[in-house]
Amino acid sequence: LPLVRRLSLYDAACQIAQEIAEKIQERNRYQRNGESSAKLNVIIRSSLQNLSEKISQLKELLLRAVSTHQITQLEGDRRQNLVDDLLTRQKQLQASYKNEGTEPDVIRSSLMTGGVKRGVTNPWLLEESEETRGLGFDDLRQQQRRIIEEQDAGLDALSSIISRQKQMGQEIGNELDEQNEIIDDLTNLVENTDDKLRNQTRHVKMVDKKSTSCG
């Protein structure tokens, strides 16, 4: 019901904006022809008030839908832009109504864009997914809870993978430290062996020299 109500209000607001543009255009034509436009002015003034009330209702319903998580914040921002566009058109039409006898571009623009025509997708529902369309508040809340639980499970799995990778990194680091110690020991052993070998070589040379001298 809230979704149907918001959609109906948005459609009605667009239709009223189009009708106001048409009435202002008709009023201006009457004035150019010297005919009385008092009746049309009353209708336009009443329609502008009606449009303002519907925009206020749309704002209130949209705020409630976002605050109760019936729609996402991203979707709420998109629909807020639609409401802001309506509010801009309402202000432009108000200015056109006061500026009697003129037909600014806003009138032609409103006549072209105002209202929801048959077969045209309503922008209010442009981003509404098949999964959430027609669901009530409790269903939406349950679906959101399920999505959050799935996301939490995914985050837990990711955290477990990162923890294992961290442990593996620590084990690899420890093993590298042990291998470096072994390499250091081998280096020292080789150096000691090399020193002994040089000493033995010098000793052999000395013995050989003495043997030669004696001979």
C-alpha positions in Angstrom: 0.0 0.0 0.0 2.7 2.6 0.8 4.3 2.0 -2.7 1.0 2.3 -4.4 0.2 5.4 -2.5 3.6 7.0 -3.4 3.2 6.0 -7.1 -0.4 7.4 -7.2 0.7 10.7 -5.6 3.6 11.1 -8.0 1.4 10.4 -11.0 -1.2 12.9 -9.7 1.4 15.6 -9.1 2.8 15.2 -12.6 -0.7 15.4 -14.1 -1.5 18.5 -12.1 1.7 20.2 -13.2 0.7 19.5 -16.8 -2.8 20.8 -16.3 -1.5 23.9 -14.7 0.8 24.6 -17.7 -2.2 24.1 -20.0 -4.4 26.4 -18.0 -1.7 29.1 -17.8 -1.3 28.9 -21.6 -5.1 29.1 -22.0 -5.2 32.1 -19.6 -2.6 33.9 -21.5 -4.4 33.4 -24.8 -7.6 34.8 -23.2 -5.7 37.8 -22.0 -4.2 38.5 -25.4 -7.6 38.3 -27.0 -9.1 40.7 -24.3 -11.3 38.0 -22.8 -11.8 37.5 -19.0 -9.4 35.1 -17.4 -10.7 35.4 -13.8 -12.1 31.9 -13.7 -9.0 30.4 -15.0 -6.9 32.3 -12.5 -9.0 30.8 -9.7 -8.5 27.3 -11.1 -4.7 27.8 -11.6 -4.3 29.1 -8.1 -6.2 26.2 -6.6 -4.2 23.7 -8.7 -0.9 25.2 -7.6 -2.0 24.8 -4.0 -3.0 21.2 -4.7 0.4 20.5 -6.4 2.3 22.0 -3.4 0.3 19.7 -1.0 1.0 16.6 -3.0 4.7 17.4 -3.2 4.8 17.8 0.6 3.0 14.4 1.0 5.6 12.8 -1.4 8.4 14.2 0.7 6.9 12.9 3.9 6.3 9.4 2.5 9.7 9.2 0.9 11.4 10.2 4.2 9.4 7.6 6.0 10.3 4.9 3.4 14.0 5.7 3.7 14.0 5.9 7.5 12.2 2.6 7.9 14.4 0.9 5.2 11.6 0.1 2.9 13.9 1.3 0.1 17.7 1.7 0.0 19.3 5.1 0.6 20.5 5.1 -3.1 17.0 4.6 -4.3 15.8 7.2 -1.8 18.2 9.7 -3.3 17.1 9.0 -6.8 13.4 9.5 -5.9 14.3 12.6 -3.9 15.7 14.0 -7.2 12.3 13.3 -8.8 10.6 15.2 -6.0 13.0 18.1 -6.4 12.3 18.2 -10.1 8.6 18.4 -9.3 9.2 21.2 -6.8 11.3 23.1 -9.3 8.4 22.8 -11.9 5.9 24.0 -9.2 8.0 27.1 -8.5 8.4 27.8 -12.2 4.7 27.4 -12.8 4.0 29.7 -9.8 6.2 32.3 -11.4 4.6 31.9 -14.8 1.1 32.3 -13.1 2.1 35.6 -11.6 3.8 36.8 -14.8 0.5 37.2 -16.7 0.4 37.4 -20.4 3.7 35.6 -21.1 4.5 32.1 -22.2 8.1 31.3 -21.0 9.8 28.1 -22.0 8.8 26.4 -18.7 5.2 26.3 -20.0 6.2 24.5 -23.2 8.5 22.2 -21.2 5.7 21.3 -18.7 3.4 20.6 -21.6 5.9 18.2 -23.1 7.1 16.5 -19.9 4.1 16.8 -17.5 1.9 13.9 -16.7 2.3 10.1 -17.1 1.2 8.8 -20.4 0.1 5.3 -21.3 2.9 2.9 -22.1 5.6 5.2 -20.6 7.5 3.7 -17.6 7.0 5.8 -14.5 10.4 7.1 -13.3 9.3 6.6 -9.7 9.5 2.9 -10.3 12.5 2.9 -12.6 14.9 1.3 -10.2 12.3 -0.9 -8.3 13.5 -4.5 -8.6 11.3 -7.5 -9.1 12.5 -8.9 -5.8 11.1 -6.0 -3.8 8.1 -4.9 -5.9 4.8 -5.6 -4.1 6.4 -6.6 -0.8 5.1 -5.2 2.4 7.2 -3.6 5.2 7.6 -6.9 7.2 8.7 -8.7 4.0 11.2 -6.0 3.1 12.6 -6.0 6.6 12.9 -9.8 6.6 14.6 -9.7 3.1 17.0 -7.0 4.3 17.8 -9.0 7.4 18.6 -12.0 5.2 20.8 -10.0 2.9 22.7 -8.6 5.9 23.1 -12.1 7.3 24.5 -13.3 4.0 26.9 -10.3 3.9 28.0 -11.0 7.4 28.6 -14.7 6.5 30.7 -13.5 3.5 32.7 -11.1 5.7 33.3 -13.9 8.3 34.6 -16.2 5.5 36.8 -13.4 4.2 38.1 -12.7 7.6 38.9 -16.4 8.1 40.8 -16.5 4.8 42.8 -13.4 5.7 43.6 -14.9 9.1 44.9 -18.1 7.5 47.0 -16.1 5.0 48.4 -14.1 7.9 49.3 -17.3 9.8 50.9 -18.7 6.6 52.9 -15.5 6.2 54.1 -15.7 9.8 55.1 -19.4 9.3 57.0 -18.6 6.1 58.7 -15.7 7.9 59.8 -18.0 10.8 61.0 -20.6 8.3 63.0 -18.0 6.5 64.6 -16.9 9.8 65.6 -20.5 10.5 67.1 -20.9 7.1 69.0 -17.6 7.4 70.4 -18.9 10.7 71.4 -22.2 9.0 73.1 -20.3 6.2 74.9 -18.1 8.7 76.2 -21.3 10.5 77.2 -22.8 7.2 79.0 -19.6 6.3 80.9 -19.6 9.6 81.8 -23.3 9.2 83.1 -22.8 5.7 85.2 -19.8 6.8 86.6 -21.9 9.7 87.3 -24.8 7.4 89.0 -22.5 4.9 91.2 -21.0 7.6 92.2 -24.5 8.8 92.9 -25.5 5.2 95.2 -22.5 4.6 97.0 -23.2 7.9 97.5 -26.8 6.9 98.7 -25.8 3.4 101.3 -23.4 5.0 102.4 -26.2 7.3 102.8 -28.7 4.5 104.8 -26.1 2.5 107.1 -25.5 5.5 107.7 -29.2 6.1 108.4 -29.7 2.4 110.9 -26.8 2.4 112.7 -28.2 5.4 112.8 -31.7 3.8 114.3 -30.3 0.7 116.9 -28.4 2.7 117.9 -31.5 4.6 118.2 -33.5 1.5 
